[in-house]
Amino acid sequence: MHIQKKILGISATFLFVSVLFWNKCFASHASIDGLICSPFGGINFAGIVFIWSSVLFILTFILAFMSKKVVYCWSKFSKFYIPTALIVITLSPPIDSTIFGFDKKLMSWFLASIFLLTSLILIARKWWQIRKSDSHILNR
């Protein structure tokens, strides 16, 4: 349970910091060096961190009540998915004028949603497997 609390604390800290940046961006309506906020109401660093820290907080809150086997299975998945998704988000254009419109904002929401859905399925599946194997051992 120690590792789950540590991960939950880290994700809560990221969520808190991202909310502060997010509020500062919309309160000032200005660009802070063009890195944290976007002057056109688009999404940049603050928005990406807010979206991903919200998803990670939800998942780590759920994982706080799970066994270490479930957390280990999820962490193996997330340590490959998150860097790949952040690279894709970084390489996507800030504003896309094509018909599909895959800019940073849409790509962030899309990849975070896929991550949340896949993680929930993975957590539920692993929890079910552990529960089923434990009940099989107990029924002997």
N, CA, C and O atoms as a GROMACS GRO file, in nm:
protein
  560
    1MET      N    1   0.083  -0.120   0.000
    1MET     CA    2   0.000   0.000   0.000
    1MET      C    3   0.087   0.126   0.000
    1MET      O    4   0.039   0.234  -0.034
    2HIS      N    5   0.213   0.112   0.038
    2HIS     CA    6   0.302   0.228   0.046
    2HIS      C    7   0.325   0.290  -0.092
    2HIS      O    8   0.322   0.412  -0.107
    3ILE      N    9   0.348   0.207  -0.193
    3ILE     CA   10   0.375   0.259  -0.328
    3ILE      C   11   0.251   0.328  -0.386
    3ILE      O   12   0.262   0.427  -0.457
    4GLN      N   13   0.132   0.274  -0.355
    4GLN     CA   14   0.009   0.335  -0.404
    4GLN      C   15  -0.010   0.474  -0.345
    4GLN      O   16  -0.051   0.566  -0.416
    5LYS      N   17   0.018   0.491  -0.217
    5LYS     CA   18   0.004   0.623  -0.155
    5LYS      C   19   0.106   0.722  -0.211
    5LYS      O   20   0.077   0.840  -0.226
    6LYS      N   21   0.224   0.672  -0.241
    6LYS     CA   22   0.329   0.758  -0.298
    6LYS      C   23   0.286   0.807  -0.436
    6LYS      O   24   0.298   0.926  -0.467
    7ILE      N   25   0.237   0.717  -0.520
    7ILE     CA   26   0.192   0.753  -0.654
    7ILE      C   27   0.072   0.848  -0.646
    7ILE      O   28   0.064   0.943  -0.724
    8LEU      N   29  -0.020   0.822  -0.553
    8LEU     CA   30  -0.136   0.909  -0.535
    8LEU      C   31  -0.093   1.049  -0.493
    8LEU      O   32  -0.149   1.148  -0.540
    9GLY      N   33   0.004   1.058  -0.405
    9GLY     CA   34   0.055   1.189  -0.361
    9GLY      C   35   0.120   1.266  -0.474
    9GLY      O   36   0.100   1.387  -0.486
   10ILE      N   37   0.197   1.197  -0.556
   10ILE     CA   38   0.263   1.262  -0.670
   10ILE      C   39   0.160   1.312  -0.770
   10ILE      O   40   0.171   1.424  -0.820
   11SER      N   41   0.060   1.230  -0.801
   11SER     CA   42  -0.041   1.272  -0.898
   11SER      C   43  -0.127   1.386  -0.842
   11SER      O   44  -0.168   1.475  -0.917
   12ALA      N   45  -0.155   1.384  -0.713
   12ALA     CA   46  -0.232   1.494  -0.652
   12ALA      C   47  -0.152   1.624  -0.658
   12ALA      O   48  -0.210   1.731  -0.680
   13THR      N   49  -0.021   1.615  -0.638
   13THR     CA   50   0.064   1.734  -0.647
   13THR      C   51   0.064   1.790  -0.789
   13THR      O   52   0.051   1.911  -0.808
   14PHE      N   53   0.079   1.702  -0.888
   14PHE     CA   54   0.074   1.747  -1.027
   14PHE      C   55  -0.062   1.810  -1.060
   14PHE      O   56  -0.067   1.910  -1.131
   15LEU      N   57  -0.169   1.752  -1.010
   15LEU     CA   58  -0.303   1.806  -1.035
   15LEU      C   59  -0.316   1.945  -0.974
   15LEU      O   60  -0.369   2.036  -1.037
   16PHE      N   61  -0.269   1.962  -0.852
   16PHE     CA   62  -0.276   2.091  -0.784
   16PHE      C   63  -0.196   2.198  -0.858
   16PHE      O   64  -0.244   2.309  -0.879
   17VAL      N   65  -0.074   2.163  -0.898
   17VAL     CA   66   0.011   2.259  -0.970
   17VAL      C   67  -0.050   2.293  -1.106
   17VAL      O   68  -0.047   2.408  -1.148
   18SER      N   69  -0.107   2.192  -1.174
   18SER     CA   70  -0.166   2.220  -1.305
   18SER      C   71  -0.290   2.307  -1.293
   18SER      O   72  -0.317   2.388  -1.382
   19VAL      N   73  -0.367   2.291  -1.186
   19VAL     CA   74  -0.483   2.378  -1.165
   19VAL      C   75  -0.437   2.522  -1.143
   19VAL      O   76  -0.501   2.615  -1.192
   20LEU      N   77  -0.328   2.541  -1.069
   20LEU     CA   78  -0.275   2.676  -1.049
   20LEU      C   79  -0.232   2.740  -1.181
   20LEU      O   80  -0.264   2.855  -1.208
   21PHE      N   81  -0.159   2.663  -1.264
   21PHE     CA   82  -0.119   2.714  -1.395
   21PHE      C   83  -0.240   2.742  -1.482
   21PHE      O   84  -0.246   2.846  -1.549
   22TRP      N   85  -0.335   2.651  -1.482
   22TRP     CA   86  -0.455   2.664  -1.564
   22TRP      C   87  -0.531   2.790  -1.527
   22TRP      O   88  -0.573   2.866  -1.614
   23ASN      N   89  -0.550   2.814  -1.396
   23ASN     CA   90  -0.619   2.936  -1.350
   23ASN      C   91  -0.541   3.061  -1.387
   23ASN      O   92  -0.601   3.162  -1.426
   24LYS      N   93  -0.411   3.057  -1.376
   24LYS     CA   94  -0.329   3.174  -1.410
   24LYS      C   95  -0.340   3.205  -1.559
   24LYS      O   96  -0.342   3.321  -1.598
   25CYS      N   97  -0.346   3.101  -1.641
   25CYS     CA   98  -0.356   3.123  -1.786
   25CYS      C   99  -0.488   3.190  -1.823
   25CYS      O  100  -0.489   3.282  -1.905
   26PHE      N  101  -0.598   3.146  -1.764
   26PHE     CA  102  -0.727   3.202  -1.801
   26PHE      C  103  -0.758   3.331  -1.728
   26PHE      O  104  -0.840   3.410  -1.776
   27ALA      N  105  -0.695   3.356  -1.614
   27ALA     CA  106  -0.717   3.481  -1.543
   27ALA      C  107  -0.643   3.596  -1.609
   27ALA      O  108  -0.693   3.708  -1.616
   28SER      N  109  -0.523   3.568  -1.659
   28SER     CA  110  -0.443   3.677  -1.716
   28SER      C  111  -0.471   3.699  -1.864
   28SER      O  112  -0.446   3.808  -1.915
   29HIS      N  113  -0.521   3.597  -1.934
   29HIS     CA  114  -0.545   3.603  -2.079
   29HIS      C  115  -0.419   3.648  -2.153
   29HIS      O  116  -0.427   3.718  -2.254
   30ALA      N  117  -0.307   3.607  -2.102
   30ALA     CA  118  -0.181   3.647  -2.165
   30ALA      C  119  -0.089   3.526  -2.174
   30ALA      O  120  -0.108   3.424  -2.109
   31SER      N  121   0.008   3.542  -2.257
   31SER     CA  122   0.107   3.437  -2.276
   31SER      C  123   0.221   3.456  -2.177
   31SER      O  124   0.277   3.565  -2.166
   32ILE      N  125   0.254   3.351  -2.108
   32ILE     CA  126   0.370   3.354  -2.020
   32ILE      C  127   0.483   3.286  -2.096
   32ILE      O  128   0.496   3.164  -2.093
   33ASP      N  129   0.562   3.366  -2.163
   33ASP     CA  130   0.672   3.318  -2.246
   33ASP      C  131   0.626   3.223  -2.356
   33ASP      O  132   0.709   3.156  -2.416
   34GLY      N  133   0.499   3.216  -2.384
   34GLY     CA  134   0.448   3.130  -2.489
   34GLY      C  135   0.461   2.981  -2.459
   34GLY      O  136   0.420   2.898  -2.541
   35LEU      N  137   0.516   2.946  -2.345
   35LEU     CA  138   0.538   2.805  -2.313
   35LEU      C  139   0.424   2.750  -2.228
   35LEU      O  140   0.368   2.645  -2.261
   36ILE      N  141   0.389   2.819  -2.123
   36ILE     CA  142   0.287   2.767  -2.031
   36ILE      C  143   0.148   2.794  -2.084
   36ILE      O  144   0.064   2.705  -2.083
   37CYS      N  145   0.122   2.914  -2.128
   37CYS     CA  146  -0.011   2.951  -2.177
   37CYS      C  147  -0.006   2.987  -2.325
   37CYS      O  148   0.098   3.025  -2.378
   38SER      N  149  -0.119   2.974  -2.388
   38SER     CA  150  -0.129   3.011  -2.529
   38SER      C  151  -0.217   3.134  -2.540
   38SER      O  152  -0.327   3.136  -2.484
   39PRO      N  153  -0.173   3.238  -2.610
   39PRO     CA  154  -0.250   3.362  -2.616
   39PRO      C  155  -0.379   3.350  -2.696
   39PRO      O  156  -0.464   3.439  -2.688
   40PHE      N  157  -0.397   3.245  -2.772
   40PHE     CA  158  -0.516   3.231  -2.856
   40PHE      C  159  -0.620   3.140  -2.796
   40PHE      O  160  -0.711   3.096  -2.867
   41GLY      N  161  -0.612   3.110  -2.668
   41GLY     CA  162  -0.710   3.023  -2.605
   41GLY      C  163  -0.688   2.877  -2.636
   41GLY      O  164  -0.768   2.792  -2.598
   42GLY      N  165  -0.580   2.847  -2.704
   42GLY     CA  166  -0.548   2.708  -2.735
   42GLY      C  167  -0.489   2.641  -2.612
   42GLY      O  168  -0.496   2.692  -2.501
   43ILE      N  169  -0.434   2.527  -2.636
   43ILE     CA  170  -0.378   2.453  -2.524
   43ILE      C  171  -0.228   2.444  -2.541
   43ILE      O  172  -0.178   2.427  -2.652
   44ASN      N  173  -0.158   2.457  -2.433
   44ASN     CA  174  -0.014   2.440  -2.437
   44ASN      C  175   0.025   2.361  -2.314
   44ASN      O  176  -0.048   2.271  -2.274
   45PHE      N  177   0.135   2.391  -2.253
   45PHE     CA  178   0.186   2.311  -2.144
   45PHE      C  179   0.088   2.299  -2.029
   45PHE      O  180   0.068   2.189  -1.977
   46ALA      N  181   0.026   2.408  -1.988
   46ALA     CA  182  -0.067   2.406  -1.874
   46ALA      C  183  -0.186   2.315  -1.901
   46ALA      O  184  -0.228   2.240  -1.813
   47GLY      N  185  -0.240   2.321  -2.020
   47GLY     CA  186  -0.354   2.237  -2.054
   47GLY      C  187  -0.320   2.090  -2.062
   47GLY      O  188  -0.396   2.005  -2.016
   48ILE      N  189  -0.205   2.060  -2.120
   48ILE     CA  190  -0.162   1.920  -2.132
   48ILE      C  191  -0.137   1.861  -1.994
   48ILE      O  192  -0.178   1.748  -1.966
   49VAL      N  193  -0.070   1.936  -1.908
   49VAL     CA  194  -0.044   1.887  -1.773
   49VAL      C  195  -0.175   1.871  -1.695
   49VAL      O  196  -0.190   1.775  -1.620
   50PHE      N  197  -0.268   1.962  -1.713
   50PHE     CA  198  -0.396   1.952  -1.644
   50PHE      C  199  -0.473   1.827  -1.687
   50PHE      O  200  -0.525   1.754  -1.602
   51ILE      N  201  -0.481   1.803  -1.816
   51ILE     CA  202  -0.555   1.687  -1.867
   51ILE      C  203  -0.493   1.558  -1.816
   51ILE      O  204  -0.562   1.471  -1.763
   52TRP      N  205  -0.363   1.545  -1.832
   52TRP     CA  206  -0.295   1.421  -1.794
   52TRP      C  207  -0.291   1.402  -1.643
   52TRP      O  208  -0.303   1.289  -1.595
   53SER      N  209  -0.274   1.508  -1.567
   53SER     CA  210  -0.271   1.492  -1.421
   53SER      C  211  -0.410   1.457  -1.368
   53SER      O  212  -0.422   1.386  -1.268
   54SER      N  213  -0.516   1.506  -1.433
   54SER     CA  214  -0.651   1.467  -1.392
   54SER      C  215  -0.674   1.318  -1.415
   54SER      O  216  -0.728   1.249  -1.328
   55VAL      N  217  -0.634   1.269  -1.531
   55VAL     CA  218  -0.649   1.127  -1.562
   55VAL      C  219  -0.565   1.042  -1.467
   55VAL      O  220  -0.612   0.941  -1.415
   56LEU      N  221  -0.442   1.084  -1.444
   56LEU     CA  222  -0.355   1.008  -1.353
   56LEU      C  223  -0.406   1.009  -1.210
   56LEU      O  224  -0.393   0.909  -1.139
   57PHE      N  225  -0.465   1.120  -1.167
   57PHE     CA  226  -0.520   1.125  -1.032
   57PHE      C  227  -0.637   1.028  -1.018
   57PHE      O  228  -0.646   0.957  -0.918
   58ILE      N  229  -0.725   1.024  -1.115
   58ILE     CA  230  -0.838   0.930  -1.111
   58ILE      C  231  -0.788   0.787  -1.104
   58ILE      O  232  -0.835   0.707  -1.023
   59LEU      N  233  -0.691   0.755  -1.189
   59LEU     CA  234  -0.639   0.618  -1.192
   59LEU      C  235  -0.564   0.581  -1.065
   59LEU      O  236  -0.580   0.471  -1.013
   60THR      N  237  -0.482   0.672  -1.014
   60THR     CA  238  -0.408   0.640  -0.893
   60THR      C  239  -0.498   0.634  -0.771
   60THR      O  240  -0.468   0.562  -0.675
   61PHE      N  241  -0.608   0.708  -0.773
   61PHE     CA  242  -0.704   0.695  -0.663
   61PHE      C  243  -0.766   0.556  -0.664
   61PHE      O  244  -0.785   0.495  -0.558
   62ILE      N  245  -0.799   0.506  -0.782
   62ILE     CA  246  -0.853   0.370  -0.794
   62ILE      C  247  -0.747   0.268  -0.754
   62ILE      O  248  -0.776   0.172  -0.682
   63LEU      N  249  -0.624   0.289  -0.799
   63LEU     CA  250  -0.515   0.195  -0.770
   63LEU      C  251  -0.474   0.195  -0.622
   63LEU      O  252  -0.411   0.100  -0.576
   64ALA      N  253  -0.509   0.299  -0.549
   64ALA     CA  254  -0.474   0.304  -0.407
   64ALA      C  255  -0.543   0.192  -0.329
   64ALA      O  256  -0.496   0.153  -0.222
   65PHE      N  257  -0.653   0.140  -0.382
   65PHE     CA  258  -0.728   0.035  -0.314
   65PHE      C  259  -0.704  -0.102  -0.374
   65PHE      O  260  -0.768  -0.199  -0.335
   66MET      N  261  -0.612  -0.112  -0.469
   66MET     CA  262  -0.584  -0.239  -0.537
   66MET      C  263  -0.457  -0.303  -0.481
   66MET      O  264  -0.381  -0.240  -0.407
   67SER      N  265  -0.437  -0.428  -0.519
   67SER     CA  266  -0.317  -0.499  -0.474
   67SER      C  267  -0.197  -0.454  -0.555
   67SER      O  268  -0.210  -0.388  -0.658
   68LYS      N  269  -0.079  -0.492  -0.507
   68LYS     CA  270   0.044  -0.453  -0.575
   68LYS      C  271   0.056  -0.518  -0.712
   68LYS      O  272   0.121  -0.462  -0.800
   69LYS      N  273  -0.004  -0.633  -0.732
   69LYS     CA  274   0.000  -0.700  -0.862
   69LYS      C  275  -0.071  -0.616  -0.967
   69LYS      O  276  -0.024  -0.604  -1.081
   70VAL      N  277  -0.183  -0.558  -0.931
   70VAL     CA  278  -0.258  -0.474  -1.024
   70VAL      C  279  -0.180  -0.346  -1.054
   70VAL      O  280  -0.172  -0.304  -1.169
   71VAL      N  281  -0.121  -0.287  -0.952
   71VAL     CA  282  -0.043  -0.166  -0.969
   71VAL      C  283   0.078  -0.193  -1.058
   71VAL      O  284   0.112  -0.111  -1.144
   72TYR      N  285   0.143  -0.305  -1.037
   72TYR     CA  286   0.260  -0.341  -1.118
   72TYR      C  287   0.220  -0.361  -1.264
   72TYR      O  288   0.289  -0.315  -1.355
   73CYS      N  289   0.110  -0.430  -1.288
   73CYS     CA  290   0.062  -0.452  -1.425
   73CYS      C  291   0.030  -0.319  -1.493
   73CYS      O  292   0.068  -0.298  -1.609
   74TRP      N  293  -0.038  -0.229  -1.424
   74TRP     CA  294  -0.072  -0.099  -1.479
   74TRP      C  295   0.052  -0.015  -1.503
   74TRP      O  296   0.061   0.055  -1.604
   75SER      N  297   0.148  -0.020  -1.411
   75SER     CA  298   0.268   0.062  -1.426
   75SER      C  299   0.352   0.016  -1.546
   75SER      O  300   0.415   0.099  -1.612
   76LYS      N  301   0.352  -0.114  -1.575
   76LYS     CA  302   0.423  -0.163  -1.694
   76LYS      C  303   0.360  -0.104  -1.820
   76LYS      O  304   0.431  -0.066  -1.913
   77PHE      N  305   0.227  -0.097  -1.824
   77PHE     CA  306   0.157  -0.038  -1.938
   77PHE      C  307   0.181   0.113  -1.946
   77PHE      O  308   0.211   0.165  -2.054
   78SER      N  309   0.168   0.182  -1.834
   78SER     CA  310   0.174   0.328  -1.836
   78SER      C  311   0.314   0.382  -1.864
   78SER      O  312   0.328   0.490  -1.921
   79LYS      N  313   0.418   0.309  -1.825
   79LYS     CA  314   0.552   0.363  -1.849
   79LYS      C  315   0.591   0.359  -1.997
   79LYS      O  316   0.689   0.422  -2.036
   80PHE      N  317   0.517   0.286  -2.078
   80PHE     CA  318   0.540   0.290  -2.222
   80PHE      C  319   0.439   0.382  -2.292
   80PHE      O  320   0.474   0.448  -2.390
   81TYR      N  321   0.316   0.385  -2.243
   81TYR     CA  322   0.212   0.463  -2.310
   81TYR      C  323   0.234   0.614  -2.290
   81TYR      O  324   0.226   0.690  -2.387
   82ILE      N  325   0.260   0.656  -2.168
   82ILE     CA  326   0.268   0.800  -2.138
   82ILE      C  327   0.380   0.868  -2.216
   82ILE      O  328   0.355   0.972  -2.277
   83PRO      N  329   0.504   0.816  -2.216
   83PRO     CA  330   0.606   0.885  -2.296
   83PRO      C  331   0.574   0.887  -2.446
   83PRO      O  332   0.600   0.986  -2.514
   84THR      N  333   0.518   0.777  -2.496
   84THR     CA  334   0.480   0.773  -2.638
   84THR      C  335   0.373   0.877  -2.668
   84THR      O  336   0.381   0.948  -2.768
   85ALA      N  337   0.274   0.887  -2.582
   85ALA     CA  338   0.167   0.986  -2.602
   85ALA      C  339   0.221   1.128  -2.594
   85ALA      O  340   0.180   1.214  -2.672
   86LEU      N  341   0.312   1.154  -2.502
   86LEU     CA  342   0.367   1.289  -2.490
   86LEU      C  343   0.453   1.325  -2.611
   86LEU      O  344   0.458   1.442  -2.651
   87ILE      N  345   0.521   1.227  -2.670
   87ILE     CA  346   0.597   1.253  -2.792
   87ILE      C  347   0.501   1.286  -2.907
   87ILE      O  348   0.526   1.379  -2.984
   88VAL      N  349   0.392   1.210  -2.917
   88VAL     CA  350   0.293   1.236  -3.023
   88VAL      C  351   0.231   1.374  -3.005
   88VAL      O  352   0.212   1.447  -3.102
   89ILE      N  353   0.200   1.410  -2.881
   89ILE     CA  354   0.142   1.543  -2.854
   89ILE      C  355   0.242   1.653  -2.888
   89ILE      O  356   0.205   1.755  -2.945
   90THR      N  357   0.366   1.632  -2.853
   90THR     CA  358   0.470   1.731  -2.882
   90THR      C  359   0.488   1.750  -3.032
   90THR      O  360   0.509   1.862  -3.078
   91LEU      N  361   0.481   1.642  -3.106
   91LEU     CA  362   0.502   1.650  -3.251
   91LEU      C  363   0.379   1.699  -3.327
   91LEU      O  364   0.390   1.739  -3.443
   92SER      N  365   0.262   1.696  -3.264
   92SER     CA  366   0.142   1.744  -3.333
   92SER      C  367   0.145   1.897  -3.341
   92SER      O  368   0.202   1.963  -3.255
   93PRO      N  369   0.083   1.952  -3.447
   93PRO     CA  370   0.089   2.098  -3.466
   93PRO      C  371   0.004   2.172  -3.363
   93PRO      O  372  -0.096   2.117  -3.316
   94PRO      N  373   0.041   2.295  -3.329
   94PRO     CA  374  -0.038   2.373  -3.233
   94PRO      C  375  -0.180   2.401  -3.283
   94PRO      O  376  -0.276   2.388  -3.208
   95ILE      N  377  -0.191   2.438  -3.408
   95ILE     CA  378  -0.322   2.462  -3.470
   95ILE      C  379  -0.319   2.393  -3.604
   95ILE      O  380  -0.233   2.420  -3.688
   96ASP      N  381  -0.414   2.303  -3.626
   96ASP     CA  382  -0.416   2.227  -3.750
   96ASP      C  383  -0.530   2.278  -3.836
   96ASP      O  384  -0.644   2.289  -3.791
   97SER      N  385  -0.499   2.307  -3.960
   97SER     CA  386  -0.601   2.361  -4.050
   97SER      C  387  -0.652   2.256  -4.148
   97SER      O  388  -0.726   2.289  -4.241
   98THR      N  389  -0.615   2.130  -4.126
   98THR     CA  390  -0.664   2.026  -4.216
   98THR      C  391  -0.807   1.988  -4.177
   98THR      O  392  -0.860   2.037  -4.078
   99ILE      N  393  -0.866   1.901  -4.254
   99ILE     CA  394  -1.005   1.861  -4.229
   99ILE      C  395  -1.020   1.780  -4.101
   99ILE      O  396  -1.125   1.784  -4.037
  100PHE      N  397  -0.914   1.708  -4.062
  100PHE     CA  398  -0.923   1.626  -3.942
  100PHE      C  399  -0.901   1.706  -3.815
  100PHE      O  400  -0.958   1.673  -3.711
  101GLY      N  401  -0.819   1.810  -3.821
  101GLY     CA  402  -0.801   1.901  -3.708
  101GLY      C  403  -0.734   1.839  -3.587
  101GLY      O  404  -0.774   1.867  -3.474
  102PHE      N  405  -0.633   1.755  -3.607
  102PHE     CA  406  -0.562   1.696  -3.494
  102PHE      C  407  -0.452   1.790  -3.446
  102PHE      O  408  -0.336   1.774  -3.481
  103ASP      N  409  -0.490   1.886  -3.365
  103ASP     CA  410  -0.393   1.976  -3.306
  103ASP      C  411  -0.356   1.926  -3.167
  103ASP      O  412  -0.401   1.818  -3.126
  104LYS      N  413  -0.276   2.002  -3.094
  104LYS     CA  414  -0.231   1.960  -2.961
  104LYS      C  415  -0.347   1.938  -2.865
  104LYS      O  416  -0.346   1.845  -2.785
  105LYS      N  417  -0.446   2.024  -2.873
  105LYS     CA  418  -0.560   2.015  -2.780
  105LYS      C  419  -0.638   1.886  -2.804
  105LYS      O  420  -0.663   1.811  -2.710
  106LEU      N  421  -0.676   1.861  -2.927
  106LEU     CA  422  -0.752   1.740  -2.958
  106LEU      C  423  -0.670   1.614  -2.932
  106LEU      O  424  -0.722   1.515  -2.881
  107MET      N  425  -0.543   1.619  -2.968
  107MET     CA  426  -0.456   1.504  -2.947
  107MET      C  427  -0.439   1.474  -2.798
  107MET      O  428  -0.436   1.358  -2.759
  108SER      N  429  -0.428   1.578  -2.716
  108SER     CA  430  -0.417   1.558  -2.570
  108SER      C  431  -0.541   1.491  -2.515
  108SER      O  432  -0.532   1.394  -2.440
  109TRP      N  433  -0.659   1.544  -2.551
  109TRP     CA  434  -0.784   1.486  -2.504
  109TRP      C  435  -0.802   1.343  -2.554
  109TRP      O  436  -0.844   1.255  -2.480
  110PHE      N  437  -0.772   1.322  -2.681
  110PHE     CA  438  -0.789   1.190  -2.741
  110PHE      C  439  -0.698   1.085  -2.675
  110PHE      O  440  -0.746   0.979  -2.636
  111LEU      N  441  -0.569   1.116  -2.663
  111LEU     CA  442  -0.476   1.019  -2.606
  111LEU      C  443  -0.499   0.998  -2.456
  111LEU      O  444  -0.480   0.887  -2.406
  112ALA      N  445  -0.538   1.103  -2.384
  112ALA     CA  446  -0.569   1.088  -2.242
  112ALA      C  447  -0.695   1.004  -2.222
  112ALA      O  448  -0.702   0.924  -2.129
  113SER      N  449  -0.794   1.020  -2.310
  113SER     CA  450  -0.916   0.940  -2.302
  113SER      C  451  -0.888   0.794  -2.331
  113SER      O  452  -0.940   0.705  -2.264
  114ILE      N  453  -0.807   0.769  -2.433
  114ILE     CA  454  -0.768   0.632  -2.466
  114ILE      C  455  -0.691   0.570  -2.350
  114ILE      O  456  -0.711   0.453  -2.316
  115PHE      N  457  -0.602   0.648  -2.290
  115PHE     CA  458  -0.524   0.599  -2.176
  115PHE      C  459  -0.615   0.564  -2.058
  115PHE      O  460  -0.598   0.460  -1.995
  116LEU      N  461  -0.711   0.651  -2.028
  116LEU     CA  462  -0.803   0.626  -1.918
  116LEU      C  463  -0.886   0.501  -1.943
  116LEU      O  464  -0.897   0.415  -1.855
  117LEU      N  465  -0.944   0.490  -2.060
  117LEU     CA  466  -1.026   0.374  -2.093
  117LEU      C  467  -0.945   0.245  -2.091
  117LEU      O  468  -0.988   0.145  -2.033
  118THR      N  469  -0.830   0.245  -2.154
  118THR     CA  470  -0.745   0.126  -2.157
  118THR      C  471  -0.697   0.088  -2.017
  118THR      O  472  -0.693  -0.030  -1.982
  119SER      N  473  -0.662   0.188  -1.937
  119SER     CA  474  -0.617   0.161  -1.801
  119SER      C  475  -0.728   0.101  -1.716
  119SER      O  476  -0.705   0.008  -1.640
  120LEU      N  477  -0.849   0.155  -1.729
  120LEU     CA  478  -0.962   0.100  -1.652
  120LEU      C  479  -0.990  -0.045  -1.692
  120LEU      O  480  -1.018  -0.129  -1.606
  121ILE      N  481  -0.984  -0.075  -1.821
  121ILE     CA  482  -1.005  -0.212  -1.867
  121ILE      C  483  -0.894  -0.302  -1.814
  121ILE      O  484  -0.921  -0.413  -1.768
  122LEU      N  485  -0.770  -0.256  -1.822
  122LEU     CA  486  -0.656  -0.334  -1.775
  122LEU      C  487  -0.664  -0.359  -1.624
  122LEU      O  488  -0.640  -0.471  -1.578
  123ILE      N  489  -0.698  -0.257  -1.547
  123ILE     CA  490  -0.710  -0.271  -1.402
  123ILE      C  491  -0.822  -0.368  -1.367
  123ILE      O  492  -0.805  -0.455  -1.282
  124ALA      N  493  -0.937  -0.354  -1.432
  124ALA     CA  494  -1.050  -0.443  -1.404
  124ALA      C  495  -1.017  -0.587  -1.441
  124ALA      O  496  -1.050  -0.680  -1.367
  125ARG      N  497  -0.952  -0.605  -1.554
  125ARG     CA  498  -0.917  -0.740  -1.600
  125ARG      C  499  -0.818  -0.806  -1.504
  125ARG      O  500  -0.835  -0.922  -1.467
  126LYS      N  501  -0.715  -0.734  -1.464
  126LYS     CA  502  -0.615  -0.789  -1.372
  126LYS      C  503  -0.676  -0.815  -1.235
  126LYS      O  504  -0.647  -0.917  -1.173
  127TRP      N  505  -0.761  -0.724  -1.188
  127TRP     CA  506  -0.827  -0.744  -1.060
  127TRP      C  507  -0.915  -0.868  -1.065
  127TRP      O  508  -0.917  -0.947  -0.970
  128TRP      N  509  -0.986  -0.886  -1.175
  128TRP     CA  510  -1.073  -1.002  -1.190
  128TRP      C  511  -0.990  -1.131  -1.193
  128TRP      O  512  -1.030  -1.230  -1.131
  129GLN      N  513  -0.878  -1.131  -1.262
  129GLN     CA  514  -0.792  -1.250  -1.267
  129GLN      C  515  -0.738  -1.284  -1.129
  129GLN      O  516  -0.736  -1.402  -1.091
  130ILE      N  517  -0.694  -1.186  -1.054
  130ILE     CA  518  -0.641  -1.210  -0.919
  130ILE      C  519  -0.752  -1.258  -0.828
  130ILE      O  520  -0.732  -1.350  -0.749
  131ARG      N  521  -0.867  -1.197  -0.838
  131ARG     CA  522  -0.981  -1.237  -0.755
  131ARG      C  523  -1.023  -1.380  -0.786
  131ARG      O  524  -1.052  -1.458  -0.696
  132LYS      N  525  -1.026  -1.413  -0.914
  132LYS     CA  526  -1.065  -1.546  -0.956
  132LYS      C  527  -0.962  -1.651  -0.909
  132LYS      O  528  -1.001  -1.758  -0.863
  133SER      N  529  -0.834  -1.621  -0.922
  133SER     CA  530  -0.731  -1.717  -0.879
  133SER      C  531  -0.729  -1.730  -0.727
  133SER      O  532  -0.704  -1.840  -0.676
  134ASP      N  533  -0.753  -1.622  -0.653
  134ASP     CA  534  -0.759  -1.631  -0.508
  134ASP      C  535  -0.879  -1.712  -0.462
  134ASP      O  536  -0.868  -1.790  -0.368
  135SER      N  537  -0.993  -1.696  -0.526
  135SER     CA  538  -1.112  -1.772  -0.488
  135SER      C  539  -1.096  -1.920  -0.523
  135SER      O  540  -1.149  -2.006  -0.454
  136HIS      N  541  -1.023  -1.947  -0.629
  136HIS     CA  542  -0.996  -2.086  -0.668
  136HIS      C  543  -0.908  -2.153  -0.564
  136HIS      O  544  -0.928  -2.270  -0.531
  137ILE      N  545  -0.810  -2.080  -0.512
  137ILE     CA  546  -0.722  -2.135  -0.408
  137ILE      C  547  -0.799  -2.155  -0.279
  137ILE      O  548  -0.778  -2.255  -0.210
  138LEU      N  549  -0.887  -2.063  -0.244
  138LEU     CA  550  -0.964  -2.072  -0.121
  138LEU      C  551  -1.068  -2.183  -0.125
  138LEU      O  552  -1.104  -2.236  -0.020
  139ASN      N  553  -1.116  -2.220  -0.242
  139ASN     CA  554  -1.219  -2.323  -0.254
  139ASN      C  555  -1.163  -2.464  -0.247
  139ASN      O  556  -1.241  -2.560  -0.245
  140ARG      N  557  -1.035  -2.480  -0.244
  140ARG     CA  558  -0.977  -2.615  -0.237
  140ARG      C  559  -1.000  -2.681  -0.105
  140ARG      O  560  -0.958  -2.794  -0.084
   0.00000   0.00000   0.00000
